[in-house]
Amino acid sequence: MNNSIKNVFIGRLIQQKVDEKGLSYTEFARRINCARTSLYHLFNSKSIDVERLILVSEVLEYNFLAEVYLGMGNDVNDIPFIQLPLKNGDIDLSHLPKELIKILKERIDEKLGL
């Protein structure tokens, strides 16, 4: 196992952040496209799919990826980044998960006021 990965119980950390935000479990479940009853499984999980973790990070506005990786805080300068390749002069998103592409497009539209 990589020595740079922290031993974090991610489900409990997510539940803590949901509670801190004052977000109802029903609303949180809706925002991450999950049944409310499935949240308890998520909150009791020691690990989580990366795509789901990215979505949870967006919804809770908290960088969980940085939280589980040693040497990184939740400071804006410590946020991991994705290097996107160019293909014929355009950004090539074909290798990214569909959920991440959707989030990126939504954020761009939001910034452009579309």
RATA-V343119 format. One record per residue. N is the residue number from 0. RES is the residue in one letter. PSI is psi in whole degrees, 0 to 359 (NA if undefined). NEAR is the number of other ideal C-beta (glycine too) atoms within 8 Angstrom. D_CENTER is the distance of its C-alpha to the mean C-alpha in Angstrom with 2 decimals. Layout:
BEGIN
n: <N,N>
res: <RES,RES>
psi: <PSI,PSI>
near: <NEAR,NEAR>
d_center: <D_CENTER,D_CENTER>
END
This chain:
BEGIN
n: <0,1,2,3,4,5,6,7,8,9,10,11,12,13,14,15,16,17,18,19,20,21,22,23,24,25,26,27,28,29,30,31,32,33,34,35,36,37,38,39,40,41,42,43,44,45,46,47,48,49,50,51,52,53,54,55,56,57,58,59,60,61,62,63,64,65,66,67,68,69,70,71,72,73,74,75,76,77,78,79,80,81,82,83,84,85,86,87,88,89,90,91,92,93,94,95,96,97,98,99,100,101,102,103,104,105,106,107,108,109,110,111,112,113>
res: <M,N,N,S,I,K,N,V,F,I,G,R,L,I,Q,Q,K,V,D,E,K,G,L,S,Y,T,E,F,A,R,R,I,N,C,A,R,T,S,L,Y,H,L,F,N,S,K,S,I,D,V,E,R,L,I,L,V,S,E,V,L,E,Y,N,F,L,A,E,V,Y,L,G,M,G,N,D,V,N,D,I,P,F,I,Q,L,P,L,K,N,G,D,I,D,L,S,H,L,P,K,E,L,I,K,I,L,K,E,R,I,D,E,K,L,G,L>
psi: <143,129,347,356,128,155,88,135,90,323,317,323,318,314,318,316,324,314,318,323,344,23,132,152,325,314,318,315,317,317,333,15,54,148,143,321,334,343,322,326,316,313,337,8,139,340,166,148,139,318,317,321,323,315,315,319,318,311,318,358,48,135,86,330,318,326,323,356,122,147,0,139,197,19,144,331,347,2,130,155,163,126,122,129,155,143,112,39,356,156,130,109,3,335,354,152,146,321,321,320,317,314,315,315,318,317,321,314,319,315,327,353,31,NA>
near: <3,4,5,6,9,7,3,7,6,13,12,9,11,14,9,8,10,11,7,6,7,4,8,5,9,7,8,13,12,7,7,10,5,8,6,8,5,9,12,7,7,12,10,7,9,5,4,11,5,7,9,10,12,12,12,12,12,8,9,13,5,8,11,13,11,12,12,9,11,7,4,10,5,7,6,4,4,9,8,8,4,5,4,8,7,8,8,4,4,6,7,9,8,5,5,10,7,6,9,10,10,8,11,10,8,8,8,8,8,8,6,6,4,4>
d_center: <21.95,20.62,21.89,19.07,16.56,16.80,17.89,15.25,15.31,11.59,12.63,14.93,12.68,10.33,13.71,15.03,12.48,13.11,16.75,16.74,15.49,18.28,16.30,18.24,16.89,18.27,16.46,13.04,13.89,15.03,11.96,9.82,13.04,14.22,17.66,18.17,20.09,17.25,15.27,17.89,17.27,13.52,14.71,17.31,15.30,15.43,12.94,10.12,9.57,7.24,6.75,6.12,3.71,1.84,3.95,4.31,3.26,5.31,7.60,8.35,8.51,7.86,6.86,6.46,7.11,10.17,11.08,11.79,13.56,17.04,18.37,15.30,14.86,12.67,15.22,14.55,16.76,14.76,11.47,11.29,12.46,13.24,16.95,18.02,21.54,24.26,26.30,29.57,28.46,25.27,21.66,21.06,17.79,19.34,17.68,14.04,12.48,13.64,10.45,9.18,12.78,12.80,10.04,12.00,15.21,14.42,13.59,16.78,18.79,17.78,18.93,22.04,22.79,23.02>
END
